[in-house]
Amino acid sequence: MIRSWLFVPGDSERKMEKGLQNSADALILDLEDSVADDRQEIARDMVCNFLQENTDRSRQQLWVRINPLDNPLSLPDLTAILKGGPDGIVLPKVYSAADVNKLADYLDVLEVREGIEPGKTKIVSVATETAQSLLTFNTYLDGITDRLVGMTWGGEDLAAALGASNNRHPRTGDYDDPFLYARTMCLATARAIDVQPIGVVYVDYKDSEGLRDECLRDLRSGYVGKVSIHPAQPDVINEAFTPSDEEIAHARKIVQVFEENPGLGTIGIDGKMYDMPHLKQARNLLELADKIK
């Protein structure tokens, strides 16, 4: 289970090296938005070399965001970097599950070419950066590739795709309706197909309190983990998505009492009543804690 993902420009050796010292559970070596077109080949070589030089991924995974599949840069991205054995590919500007499955087909071939264990390279879909994507969440429900392990959503590119001047309400600061819909559908779809729902980036990197609040809101909603764009953000994200000792102890108590009283649908603990949804939540928390450990 990955709590924090940190974007790092794929054409900066210095920033990629600094990323190794960051607390982020995963780095996303970026070949898309942070790399100019005239530096694409340079970035691919840097990313591939970086992957080959850092094969111990026991503490921190190394992923690569390629260019969108409808961009002619995407296949050269894949063929150049897969020999480095990234843990996974982040696919931006997805239109439907067909894009994810097409990427999986490409990976099937390239893994054979590079002698990589079949299916080892995973996929995270950035599921809401196009207008069409808001109408195609149902396509994930039938025949999606096993390589897909996570879904996140994008508020900034989606605003551009919808012709919006901003994605947040001018008074409350909350996301406007189209973006709340994207957030909700990404979460529901990820849970429906049993992949990790990952929170969107928080662009105001100087606002740690705002980031913490949004992490906790994501957590309450059902998201696990968050993408970050600044090296200072993963510390906040990791703390927010790591269950406390008190939460773990309480969850264990709920599970224990239910297991000691089979057949009961409702139990009382410390003056409060708990039922089956609470038991499921407790088990989910304990599973999350185990995966983080």
N, C-alpha and C positions, 0 to 999 in steps of 0.2 A: 504494500500500500504506500503510495507516494503522497506525502503531505504538501510539499512545496516544489514547484517547478520554476527555474530561473532562466529567462531568455538571455543568451549571450551572443553578441555579433560573431558570425562565423569568419569574418575577415580580420579579427583582432586576436593575435596570439596572446597578447598581454591579458586581455579580458578573459579569454578562455582559461589561461593558467590561473588567474585569480579566482575564477569560478570553482576550481578544484578545492580551494580553501574555504569556500562558502558553506553555510549550513544547509543549503538546499538539498533535498533528497534526490533531485534530478536536475541536470542542466539541459536546456534546449539550445543546441548550437544552431543558430539561425542563418538560413540561406535566403530568406524571403525579404521581409520589409527592411531589415537593418543593413542589407548589402546592396550597393548600387549595381546596376546592370553591368557596368564595365569592370567590376571586381568579382564577378561570379566565379570565374575559373580560379582566381586566386583563393577565394573563400572555400571552394570545394577542396582544393589541395590542402589548405590549412586544416579544415575540418577532418579530412581523411587521415592526415598525419597525426592530428591530435587524438583521434579515436585509436589509432594503431599504437600510439605511445602510452595510452592509459587504458589498459585492458582489465585492471582490477576494478570492478564495478560493485564491490560488496557494500561500500558505504554510499556511493552516489552513482546513479545511472546516468548514461549519456545518450540523449535523444537528438534527433536532427529535424528541424522544420524545413521542409523542402518548399519549392514554389508550387502554386496550385497546379492541378493536373491539366487544366486548359491553357497553361502557360508553357511554351516550348522549352523553357528552362528546366522543367520538372524532371524529365527523363535523364538529361545529363547530370542533374543533381544526384539522382538515385544511382546511376551507374558509376559515378565517381566516388560516392561516400560509402556504398554498402561494403566495399572491401575492408573498411575499417571496423565493421561489425557493430553498428550502433544498436543500443537496446531497443530502439523503436523509432518510428517516423511520426512526426506531427504533421497532419495534412490540413492545410488551411483552405478557406473559401470553398467548402464542400457544397455541392448542390443537392445531393441525395446519397443514400447508401450505395448507389451504383459506383460512385467515385471511390468509396472506401474499398469495395470489392475489386475494382480495377487496380487499385494500388496493391492489394493483396496478390493479385495475379502477377503483377510485375515482380513483387518480392519473391514469389514462388520460383521464378526463372533466375533471378539474380542470386538468390541463396544457393542454388545449384551451381551456378558459375563460380561463386566464391568459396564453395565448400562449407557453407554455413548450415548448421542443423536446420532442417525444414521447419518452418513456423516459428523460429526463434525471434525474428524481428517483429515487434508488436506495432500497433497503430493507435494513435489518439486522433479523433476527429474534432476539428474546430467546426462545430456543426451549424453555426448560425451567422456566417459572415456574408451570405448572399440573400437576396430577397426570396429567391425560389426555395431556399432551405427551410423557410418558415412553413412551407406547404408540403414538405416531404418527410416529416419525421416518421410517418407510418412505414416508410420503406425500410427502416431499420428492423422492423419486427419480423421480417421473413427472409431467412437465408443470408444473414450478415456473417461475414468472415469471423472465424475464431481469433484472428489476429487483433481484432478491435478490443482494447482493454479499457478505454476511457473516452469520455466525451466532454468537451468544454464548449462554451459559447463565446461569441465575440460581440461586444457592444459598439466598438469604434468603427470597424469595417461595415457592420450592419447599418449603422447610421448613414454612412456614405451610400450604401446600396439602396437605402430607402429614401434618399434625398433629404434626410433630417439634418437640421443645423446643430442639434444637440440631442443627446440621448437621455437627459435627465430633466426632471420638472424644475422650472426656474425658482419656485418657492421652497419646495420640500427637499430638493436634491435627490429624491428617489428616481429610479429609472421610470421613464414613461412607458405607457401600455405596450407598445410593440416589443420593447426590450424585456419587460416583465414576462411577456408571453414566451419570448425566446428562452429566457432563464427557466421558466416553468417547464416548457416542453423538452428542453435538454435534460433536465433532472428526471422527468417522468420517463423519457425514452431510455436513458441510461439505466434506471432502476428496472425498467421492464425487460431489458435484455441482459441484465446482470453485469454491467461494466461500471467502472468508477465514474461518478459525476464530479467534474472538477470545476471549481469556481473560476470566474472570469478575472482578468487582471484589474487591479486597482491603480488607476493611472496617476493619481496624486501621490507620488512616491515619498514626499516629505511629510505626509499626514499619517503617522503611525497609528494614531488613535482611530482615525477613520478606517484604516485598513483592518485594525483589530475588530472594530464593530462589524464591518462587512464580513469578516471571517466567521464571527460568531453567528451572524444572520445566516450565512451559507450553511454552517454546521446545523443550526436549528432546522433549516429547511430540508436537509438531507444530503447536501454536498459534502464531499470529502476531499480536502486539499484545495490548493489555489495556485494559479499561475502568477508569477511575479516578473517585474521588469526592472527592478533595482536591487543591488546586492544587499541592501538593508532590510528588505521585505521578508525573506525566508525565515528569519528568526521569529518575527511576529506570527507568521503563518504556522510554523511548526508548533509554537506554544498553543495557539488557538485550537489546533486540530489534534493535540495530544491529550487524551483523557487523563484527568488528575487521579492521584492515588485514592482520593475520597470517592470520585465517581466510579472507579473500578471496584472499590470495596462495596459500594452500594449496589452496583449491578450484580456482583457475585452473590450478595445477600438475597436479591430478588430471585435469581436463578436457583439458589440453594433451597429457599423456602418453597418454591413451586415444585422442585424435584422431590422434596420431602413430603409433599402433599399432592400426590398424583390424583387427577380427577377433579381437583378444585379449579374453577375458572376465575375466582377472585380470592385474593388474600389480603390480610392487613399486616403492615410492617410499620412500626414506629408511629402508629396513629393515622396512617394513610392507606388507602385502598389501591391495590394494583390488580390489573387483569391481563389478558393475553397480549394486547398490544404493548403493555409495559414489559412483559417478559421478552417479547421479540426485540424491543429496543435495548434491553439489557444485554441480550445475547449479541446483538449487533455491536454494541460498545465494546464488549469483551473481545469479540473477533477483531475489531479495529485495533484495540490495544495490543493484541498478540501480533498482528501484522506489522505494526509500527516497531514493536520490540525486535 
